[in-house]
Amino acid sequence: MAINRPPSDITPKAFFEEWLPGEYAKLSASAAGKAPPDAVIGVALSGDGGGAWTLAMKSGALTGTAGAPATADFILSHSVDDWRAVIIGEQGGPKLLPGNANPMDALLAADDTLKAALDPISGTIELNVTGFNGRTWSLKIAFKGAADPAASITVDTDTLAQMRAGTIAPPQAFFAGKIAITGDVNFAMQLGMAMMARMNQ
């Protein structure tokens, strides 16, 4: 199935409430009777045009509604600019998703294998990419809405590009001091192992 991209001028509201549900329906229809996994995801975006949304995926359908969920598998928090850098891309910035990824992969739930790997995880991780067009790109993910354990992973844009190109493996980058982990290191490593296979595709 071809990977579709939203219009470059799409608003978060239109993306979560209209565009994403439509694309999710196409994904479900192309899954040959196997619906993507059920999940509830919260999204909180700060800045102009931001807000909170609940994305409920059930039986192959996705609904996006304004407002934070009471409970969620994941809660994703970042700025509108950093959200747009993932979903649309940003001129001069590195790609933040694998080359074969679609915008729904940023939700961590459209893939059965990844969601199964993340289901046992509880806690909060903050991902930072320094030197991203003159700023630090950041995303916070709260698994099961839990604040603890908590960790932060920071990588610079050059190292990220090398990992995306396959010229350096994430463990090699970590042991070379190119990836910094603070907070609960064991939690960060557990999460990294769960996500590594998908992110390296």
VOGU-3710 file (C-alpha; in Angstrom, 3 decimals, decimal comma):
1> mainrppsdi> 0,000/0,000/0,000  1,349/3,436/-0,940  2,344/5,678/1,946  0,198/8,815/1,905  1,250/12,082/3,475  -1,057/14,788/4,791  -1,104/18,231/3,156  1,808/20,370/4,325  -0,543/23,038/5,702  -2,801/20,666/7,653
11> tpkaffeewl> -3,754/21,719/11,173  -3,459/19,352/14,146  -7,257/19,436/14,521  -7,842/18,425/10,895  -5,105/15,794/11,098  -6,384/14,030/14,220  -10,112/14,425/13,639  -10,353/13,949/9,856  -7,210/12,951/7,928  -5,876/10,274/10,281
21> pgeyaklsas> -9,212/8,435/10,726  -9,591/8,320/6,928  -6,096/6,927/6,383  -6,588/4,424/9,208  -9,718/3,120/7,494  -7,675/2,532/4,317  -5,017/0,703/6,341  -7,651/-1,538/7,900  -9,232/-2,261/4,528  -5,875/-3,294/3,062
31> aagkappdav> -5,039/-5,602/5,979  -6,803/-8,596/4,368  -9,244/-9,094/7,229  -6,680/-8,514/9,961  -7,541/-5,245/11,697  -4,780/-3,181/13,330  -4,640/-3,604/17,129  -7,071/-1,810/19,426  -5,556/1,049/21,415  -6,308/4,387/23,034
41> igvalsgdgg> -3,743/7,122/22,536  -3,617/10,601/23,991  -1,899/13,446/22,149  -1,011/16,776/23,765  0,500/19,492/21,581  1,735/22,813/22,938  1,920/26,021/20,929  -0,194/27,733/18,298  -2,911/25,395/17,019  -2,180/22,818/19,691
51> gawtlamksg> -4,478/21,091/22,136  -5,336/17,621/23,401  -6,869/14,735/21,475  -8,009/11,197/22,150  -7,413/8,650/19,402  -9,457/5,492/19,905  -8,683/2,529/17,655  -11,186/-0,305/17,854  -12,194/-3,069/15,443  -10,352/-1,502/12,537
61> altgtagapa> -11,768/2,010/12,990  -10,166/5,119/14,447  -11,970/8,080/15,928  -10,199/11,279/16,854  -11,898/13,596/19,335  -10,810/16,755/21,119  -9,879/16,317/24,785  -7,516/14,182/26,823  -8,379/10,506/27,449  -9,223/9,216/30,921
71> tadfilshsv> -6,820/6,299/30,362  -4,500/5,539/27,469  -1,946/3,030/26,233  0,337/5,951/25,330  0,250/9,712/25,809  2,396/11,627/23,321  3,392/15,194/24,220  5,395/17,702/22,214  5,157/21,087/20,497  3,175/21,736/17,338
81> ddwraviige> 6,428/22,484/15,487  8,008/19,192/16,588  4,822/17,275/15,733  4,840/18,838/12,268  8,525/17,877/11,817  7,531/14,220/12,286  4,308/14,155/10,299  5,157/16,572/7,470  8,925/16,863/7,665  10,956/20,007/8,065
91> qggpkllpgn> 13,301/21,493/5,489  16,864/21,151/6,742  15,926/18,653/9,449  16,682/14,916/9,404  13,926/12,378/8,881  12,543/11,234/12,201  10,680/8,115/11,024  12,036/5,096/9,126  11,843/5,444/5,351  9,023/2,896/5,055
101> anpmdallaa> 6,982/4,436/7,871  3,660/6,173/7,492  2,274/8,884/9,803  0,402/6,290/11,862  3,675/4,668/12,897  4,288/7,769/15,005  1,340/6,588/17,141  3,193/3,382/18,146  0,055/1,291/17,750  -0,664/0,613/14,073
111> ddtlkaaldp> 1,893/-2,196/14,118  0,956/-5,427/15,945  4,539/-6,414/16,698  5,589/-3,062/18,116  2,441/-2,642/20,190  2,884/-6,132/21,657  6,485/-5,295/22,583  5,421/-2,045/24,245  2,339/-3,382/26,072  4,259/-4,493/29,221
121> isgtielnvt> 6,058/-1,148/29,534  4,975/1,502/32,026  6,748/4,809/32,587  7,754/7,992/30,791  10,511/8,536/28,242  11,658/11,821/26,735  13,397/11,700/23,361  15,585/14,666/22,377  17,402/15,390/19,102  19,887/18,226/19,498
131> gfngrtwslk> 20,962/20,475/16,636  17,647/20,030/14,847  17,418/23,177/12,710  18,869/25,264/15,512  16,748/23,775/18,289  16,270/20,581/20,247  13,448/18,442/18,887  11,629/16,723/21,748  8,914/14,142/22,343  7,649/12,797/25,650
141> iafkgaadpa> 5,832/9,459/25,751  3,986/8,281/28,857  3,272/4,559/28,666  0,098/3,638/30,546  0,035/7,287/31,684  2,711/6,544/34,279  5,173/9,234/35,381  7,701/6,737/36,782  10,071/5,198/35,972  11,343/8,080/33,853
151> asitvdtdtl> 14,315/8,492/31,562  15,603/10,795/28,859  17,445/9,818/25,672  19,382/12,490/23,779  21,109/12,142/20,409  22,498/14,748/17,988  21,294/15,070/14,395  24,520/13,730/12,857  24,389/10,541/14,919  20,690/10,123/14,140
161> aqmragtiap> 21,442/10,418/10,423  24,224/7,815/10,727  21,886/5,398/12,507  19,201/5,954/9,854  21,799/5,273/7,129  23,002/2,143/8,907  26,593/3,369/9,219  26,466/3,114/13,000  24,338/0,796/15,140  22,480/2,254/18,144
171> pqaffagkia> 24,483/0,168/20,683  27,729/1,300/19,058  26,570/4,930/19,190  25,637/4,538/22,849  28,959/3,045/23,905  30,784/5,710/21,891  29,042/8,383/23,985  26,933/9,662/21,092  23,667/8,783/22,844  23,115/10,135/26,346
181> itgdvnfamq> 20,693/8,457/28,737  19,681/10,079/32,018  17,234/9,003/34,685  16,283/5,337/34,918  18,806/3,772/32,531  17,361/0,245/32,876  13,939/1,514/31,826  15,427/3,354/28,841  17,330/0,259/27,733  14,215/-1,921/28,077
191> lgmammarmn> 12,273/0,495/25,910  15,110/0,800/23,406  15,297/-2,959/22,966  11,534/-3,121/22,405  11,637/-0,451/19,691  15,001/-1,138/18,040  13,874/-3,805/15,540  11,048/-1,609/14,213  13,103/1,594/14,070  15,903/-0,086/12,114
201> q> 13,673/-1,328/9,295
//
